[in-house]
């Protein structure tokens, strides 16, 4: 089934769900192979290193540094990879309420 691409349809059909778990972003050196046992929710490879998105208790247990504790909002919408404006619209709505957003899409 083709994903939705019209912003108005995306916003109408999404079903946001706030999880009850706390997550942190940990910047680490080395390869993902060294951290895969931690079962990160997401990873991002950048020039300055590897970022792991981990449940707070995992980061604390492993004594990994982090700044800030975050919650996860899942939008539950079938969007096209070519859809334009969804993350911008969601980010703007959160910003209007003073909520920081570190948006990851998959």
VORO-365128 format. One line per field, with one value per atom (N, C-alpha, C): residue number from 1; residue in three letters; x, y, z. Coordinates in pm, whole numbers. Atoms other than C-alpha are relative to their C-alpha. Example, Ala and Ser with C-alpha at 12.3 -4.5 7.8 and 13.67 -1.06 7.14 Angstrom:
2
n <- (1, 1, 1, 2, 2, 2)
res <- (ALA, ALA, ALA, SER, SER, SER)
east <- (89, 1230, 90, -82, 1367, -77)
north <- (-119, -450, 120, -119, -106, 109)
up <- (0, 780, 0, -6, 714, 73)
! end
This chain:
106
n <- (1, 1, 1, 2, 2, 2, 3, 3, 3, 4, 4, 4, 5, 5, 5, 6, 6, 6, 7, 7, 7, 8, 8, 8, 9, 9, 9, 10, 10, 10, 11, 11, 11, 12, 12, 12, 13, 13, 13, 14, 14, 14, 15, 15, 15, 16, 16, 16, 17, 17, 17, 18, 18, 18, 19, 19, 19, 20, 20, 20, 21, 21, 21, 22, 22, 22, 23, 23, 23, 24, 24, 24, 25, 25, 25, 26, 26, 26, 27, 27, 27, 28, 28, 28, 29, 29, 29, 30, 30, 30, 31, 31, 31, 32, 32, 32, 33, 33, 33, 34, 34, 34, 35, 35, 35, 36, 36, 36, 37, 37, 37, 38, 38, 38, 39, 39, 39, 40, 40, 40, 41, 41, 41, 42, 42, 42, 43, 43, 43, 44, 44, 44, 45, 45, 45, 46, 46, 46, 47, 47, 47, 48, 48, 48, 49, 49, 49, 50, 50, 50, 51, 51, 51, 52, 52, 52, 53, 53, 53, 54, 54, 54, 55, 55, 55, 56, 56, 56, 57, 57, 57, 58, 58, 58, 59, 59, 59, 60, 60, 60, 61, 61, 61, 62, 62, 62, 63, 63, 63, 64, 64, 64, 65, 65, 65, 66, 66, 66, 67, 67, 67, 68, 68, 68, 69, 69, 69, 70, 70, 70, 71, 71, 71, 72, 72, 72, 73, 73, 73, 74, 74, 74, 75, 75, 75, 76, 76, 76, 77, 77, 77, 78, 78, 78, 79, 79, 79, 80, 80, 80, 81, 81, 81, 82, 82, 82, 83, 83, 83, 84, 84, 84, 85, 85, 85, 86, 86, 86, 87, 87, 87, 88, 88, 88, 89, 89, 89, 90, 90, 90, 91, 91, 91, 92, 92, 92, 93, 93, 93, 94, 94, 94, 95, 95, 95, 96, 96, 96, 97, 97, 97, 98, 98, 98, 99, 99, 99, 100, 100, 100, 101, 101, 101, 102, 102, 102, 103, 103, 103, 104, 104, 104, 105, 105, 105, 106, 106, 106)
res <- (UNK, UNK, UNK, UNK, UNK, UNK, UNK, UNK, UNK, UNK, UNK, UNK, UNK, UNK, UNK, UNK, UNK, UNK, UNK, UNK, UNK, UNK, UNK, UNK, UNK, UNK, UNK, UNK, UNK, UNK, UNK, UNK, UNK, UNK, UNK, UNK, UNK, UNK, UNK, UNK, UNK, UNK, UNK, UNK, UNK, UNK, UNK, UNK, UNK, UNK, UNK, UNK, UNK, UNK, UNK, UNK, UNK, UNK, UNK, UNK, UNK, UNK, UNK, UNK, UNK, UNK, UNK, UNK, UNK, UNK, UNK, UNK, UNK, UNK, UNK, UNK, UNK, UNK, UNK, UNK, UNK, UNK, UNK, UNK, UNK, UNK, UNK, UNK, UNK, UNK, UNK, UNK, UNK, UNK, UNK, UNK, UNK, UNK, UNK, UNK, UNK, UNK, UNK, UNK, UNK, UNK, UNK, UNK, UNK, UNK, UNK, UNK, UNK, UNK, UNK, UNK, UNK, UNK, UNK, UNK, UNK, UNK, UNK, UNK, UNK, UNK, UNK, UNK, UNK, UNK, UNK, UNK, UNK, UNK, UNK, UNK, UNK, UNK, UNK, UNK, UNK, UNK, UNK, UNK, UNK, UNK, UNK, UNK, UNK, UNK, UNK, UNK, UNK, UNK, UNK, UNK, UNK, UNK, UNK, UNK, UNK, UNK, UNK, UNK, UNK, UNK, UNK, UNK, UNK, UNK, UNK, UNK, UNK, UNK, UNK, UNK, UNK, UNK, UNK, UNK, UNK, UNK, UNK, UNK, UNK, UNK, UNK, UNK, UNK, UNK, UNK, UNK, UNK, UNK, UNK, UNK, UNK, UNK, UNK, UNK, UNK, UNK, UNK, UNK, UNK, UNK, UNK, UNK, UNK, UNK, UNK, UNK, UNK, UNK, UNK, UNK, UNK, UNK, UNK, UNK, UNK, UNK, UNK, UNK, UNK, UNK, UNK, UNK, UNK, UNK, UNK, UNK, UNK, UNK, UNK, UNK, UNK, UNK, UNK, UNK, UNK, UNK, UNK, UNK, UNK, UNK, UNK, UNK, UNK, UNK, UNK, UNK, UNK, UNK, UNK, UNK, UNK, UNK, UNK, UNK, UNK, UNK, UNK, UNK, UNK, UNK, UNK, UNK, UNK, UNK, UNK, UNK, UNK, UNK, UNK, UNK, UNK, UNK, UNK, UNK, UNK, UNK, UNK, UNK, UNK, UNK, UNK, UNK, UNK, UNK, UNK, UNK, UNK, UNK, UNK, UNK, UNK, UNK, UNK, UNK, UNK, UNK, UNK, UNK, UNK, UNK, UNK, UNK, UNK, UNK, UNK, UNK, UNK, UNK, UNK, UNK, UNK, UNK)
east <- (84, 0, 88, -73, 128, -21, 11, 204, -61, 60, 25, 109, -99, 205, -56, 61, -44, 5, -18, 35, -131, 128, -330, -51, 42, -407, 87, -91, -100, -37, 32, -194, -134, 132, -556, 5, 3, -472, 99, -99, -178, -63, 47, -234, 119, -116, 31, -19, 3, 118, 128, -113, 346, 34, -40, 544, 27, -23, 596, 144, -142, 972, 82, -93, 1255, 118, -111, 1527, 105, -109, 1866, 79, -89, 2104, 142, -138, 2458, 95, -101, 2749, 120, -108, 3017, 101, -102, 3338, 1, -8, 3397, -108, 95, 3182, -127, 128, 2823, 15, -22, 2950, 31, -36, 3082, -121, 115, 2736, -130, 123, 2486, -65, 53, 2446, -92, 85, 2281, -138, 126, 1999, -55, 49, 1974, -128, 125, 1635, 30, -44, 1814, 147, -139, 2165, 14, -30, 2301, 152, -144, 2653, 24, -37, 2796, 152, -145, 3146, 66, -59, 3201, -16, 14, 3098, -134, 122, 2811, -94, 100, 2492, -91, 91, 2292, -121, 121, 1932, -32, 13, 1897, -104, 84, 1646, 89, -77, 1761, 67, -67, 1825, 121, -114, 2058, 120, -109, 2266, 58, -48, 2286, 80, -68, 2384, 139, -126, 2659, 88, -73, 2771, 38, -19, 2733, -51, 41, 2715, -115, 111, 2408, -43, 56, 2242, -148, 144, 1869, -62, 80, 1605, -123, 106, 1342, -103, 106, 1018, -18, 23, 916, -146, 135, 612, 2, 15, 517, -122, 110, 301, -98, 88, 154, -78, 60, 91, 74, -62, 154, 37, -43, 354, 95, -94, 538, 136, -134, 915, 23, -13, 867, -95, 92, 607, 80, -68, 702, -79, 59, 631, -48, 55, 523, 88, -85, 825, 6, 1, 827, -127, 127, 459, -4, -1, 500, 99, -100, 817, -52, 56, 639, -105, 102, 344, 63, -68, 577, 72, -71, 788, -96, 100, 473, -38, 31, 426, 126, -125, 791, 60, -49, 870, 109, -110, 1208, -30, 24, 1200, 130, -110, 1475, -65, 84, 1288, 83, -58, 1391, -112, 103, 1203, 48, -37, 1194, -110)
north <- (-119, 0, 125, -125, 344, 86, -89, 578, 133, -132, 910, 103, -105, 1216, 140, -131, 1503, 33, -38, 1690, 1, -7, 1752, -141, 138, 1378, -65, 55, 1286, 49, -57, 1522, -51, 51, 1401, -146, 144, 1032, -48, 49, 1019, -18, 32, 872, 5, -11, 1007, -78, 77, 789, 30, -29, 898, -125, 118, 608, 39, -27, 574, -23, 24, 507, 126, -111, 759, -46, 31, 770, 109, -97, 940, -20, 2, 1023, -4, 17, 897, 4, -8, 1000, -82, 91, 731, -10, 27, 648, -150, 141, 319, -40, 51, 98, -50, 49, -13, -140, 136, -369, -2, -8, -257, 27, -44, -138, -73, 65, -364, -81, 76, -571, 85, -89, -263, 15, -6, -294, 144, -137, 77, 5, -20, 196, 56, -58, 391, 35, -45, 481, 98, -96, 769, 13, -15, 772, 138, -134, 1124, 10, -13, 1254, 4, -9, 1320, -126, 124, 973, -66, 79, 736, 44, -32, 838, -120, 110, 571, 59, -35, 624, -121, 111, 412, 29, -20, 358, 52, -61, 563, -104, 95, 260, -70, 64, 104, 94, -98, 423, 16, -13, 456, -123, 125, 90, -7, 5, 126, 122, -123, 463, 82, -82, 639, 141, -138, 1017, 39, -52, 1201, 134, -129, 1543, -2, -4, 1544, -138, 123, 1276, 31, -25, 1242, -112, 100, 1060, -21, 34, 896, 18, -12, 996, -74, 72, 749, 55, -65, 911, -98, 102, 589, 55, -47, 717, -68, 65, 543, 108, -110, 815, -50, 25, 809, 54, -52, 849, 134, -124, 1139, 109, -100, 1321, 119, -123, 1682, 72, -88, 1878, -62, 62, 1621, 28, -24, 1647, 148, -144, 2026, 41, -35, 2049, -50, 56, 1821, 76, -76, 2002, 138, -132, 2339, -7, 15, 2218, -24, 25, 2086, 126, -123, 2405, 105, -97, 2616, -25, 35, 2433, -14, 3, 2464, -139, 138, 2098, -20, 29, 2010, -126, 118, 1761, -42, 63, 1531, -110, 88, 1367, -103, 111, 1027, -64, 62, 870, -137, 133, 512, -61)
up <- (0, 0, 0, 13, -98, 124, -115, 193, -39, 23, 229, -23, 24, 96, 21, -23, 142, 149, -140, 463, 77, -71, 551, 34, -26, 519, 108, -101, 723, 140, -131, 1005, 52, -41, 1008, 42, -24, 1008, 107, -97, 1250, 138, -135, 1594, 94, -88, 1832, 130, -124, 2130, 78, -87, 2416, 80, -77, 2560, 145, -142, 2934, 41, -30, 2909, -25, 16, 2945, -85, 89, 2679, 7, 5, 2645, -129, 116, 2360, 54, -47, 2427, -119, 105, 2206, 44, -36, 2202, -115, 101, 2018, -28, 34, 1841, -97, 98, 1628, 68, -51, 1668, 58, -50, 1719, 149, -142, 2059, 89, -80, 2170, -34, 44, 1992, 113, -113, 2313, 87, -79, 2470, -62, 73, 2215, -12, 16, 2124, -82, 73, 2004, -139, 127, 1730, 12, 5, 1623, -115, 106, 1420, -7, 21, 1274, -58, 47, 1238, 1, 8, 1174, 138, -134, 1545, 84, -75, 1654, -24, 8, 1710, 112, -101, 1889, 18, -35, 2068, 70, -74, 2174, 86, -95, 2486, 106, -118, 2763, 114, -109, 3064, 90, -90, 3290, -62, 67, 3030, 2, 1, 2997, 141, -138, 3376, 42, -35, 3421, -63, 74, 3159, 27, -35, 3304, -124, 120, 2969, 26, -18, 2966, -91, 80, 2843, 58, -42, 2861, -30, 20, 2913, -9, 5, 2946, -83, 97, 2675, 0, 18, 2601, -150, 141, 2275, -36, 56, 2073, -133, 126, 1801, -71, 71, 1533, -62, 60, 1385, -119, 125, 1035, -115, 116, 702, -101, 86, 531, -109, 108, 202, 42, -27, 227, -70, 74, -14, 49, -56, 198, 52, -40, 268, 108, -99, 584, 129, -122, 843, 122, -117, 1071, 35, -27, 1033, 73, -65, 1129, 144, -136, 1431, 87, -75, 1539, 39, -27, 1514, 110, -104, 1724, 136, -127, 1993, 48, -36, 1986, 53, -47, 2028, 145, -139, 2360, 85, -75, 2468, 15, -8, 2398, -106, 92, 2245, -78, 84, 1958, -68, 73, 1833, -82, 80, 1549, -75, 75, 1417, -79, 84, 1130, -45, 46, 1018, -80)
! end
